[in-house]
Amino acid sequence: MNRPFSPESLAAQALGDVDATGAIIPSIPVSTTYLRDPDNQYRSGFSYGRPDNAIVRHGERVICELEKGAEALLFGSGMAAATACFQALRPGDHVIAPPVMYWSLRNWLRGHATDWGLKVEFIDTSDLAALKAALRPGGTKLVWLETPANPLWTVTDIAAVADLAHQAGARVAVDSTAATPVLSHPLALGADLVMHSATKYLNGHTDVLAGALVTAKKDEMWTRLTGIRTYQGGVLGPFDAALLLRGMRTLYLRVRQACASAQALAERLATHPQVSAVLYPGLKTHPGHAIAAKQMSGGFGGMMSIRAKGGERHAIATAAAVKLWKRATSLGGVESLIEHRASVEGAGTPAPADLLRLSVGIENADDLYDDLAEALTRAAG
């Protein structure tokens, strides 16, 4: 075979590594320390468990390959990975982030990051004119993107933003959790860093907390990020790394099924008499559909939101009435989840009070539709 293996094959076999025993599933090394050579060196490349664990490195190599990057780092959570990008900057640096984004990170940026001295400005990154006006040449150090952005599923043109940011001397980092490497490759579009809450689609089974960063090149910023993870101890444990590695083997199957079901649900829910709007990039009526179609391949993700025609009361009652969907926070697992985001996020949320966020899993799409449609109707009565 003269061509390289596809990402689907590489993910399914976790790159196909086989150890000295012939085991096709990697062992889980739990040692926190490693033997020095007689001359006091570490020629094995492993010295201490905080930065050094073989199965964690294995997971990093898989993610790096799927994202087509230069190197990857795994963290103990998505928040650990995301906040490290800002901690690698200097007090006084200007950063831009969107107002619609992962709520915990937005709160951290408004609190801890600002207290530490970062100049954080929230700009609608889907508005290129507004972004260009906000960039400070030489002063803006990082533009943070999330696309599609939780929970309104706003779409940002990664390539266009990267071009503007680089002209101003800023790096671009993309939270691609919802898109996954199955559908989008931000580094190939000009981003410098890509972040995943690996808790979500990469793991896919709602049993691991993990985060990942992948870099386009090993530069000074990447050196600082590597040091932050090591010195702050935001590492992923070996057992969680093993679960993550196992989950990634089915990544392409799970995401493609979720995409197909989400598209079908979005189209059907758009005509439901108790739904006032469906927010999903796969619909041609979505304002970001054309950009999403340009930078996503194979689907538009498994995440969407709906707005209940009867307002907040109707939305909350609908979530209470479902049977197959699970009322729970998080996303990207094999099970479908429903959540009233305004209640979770509280004051200042961009989520309308009538909005329900849906994470579409791998169940039968007709079952998912019937359960939600019936709940919407019952709750309206």
Secondary structure by P-SEA (a helix, b strand, c coil): ccccccaaaaaaacccccccccccbbbbbccccccccccccccccccccccccaaaaaaaaaaaaaaccccccccccaaaaaaaaaaaccccbbbbbbccccaaaaaaaacccccccccccccccccaaaaaaacccccccbbbbbccccccccccaaaaaaaaaaaabbbbbbccccccccccccccccccbbbbcccccccccccccccccccccccaaaaaaaaaaaaacccccaaaaaaaaaaacaaaaaaaaaaaaaaaaaaaaaaccccccccccccccccaaaaaaacccccccccbbbbbcccaaaaaaaaaccccccccccccccbbbbbcccccccccccccccbbbbbcccccaaaaaaaaaaaaaaaac
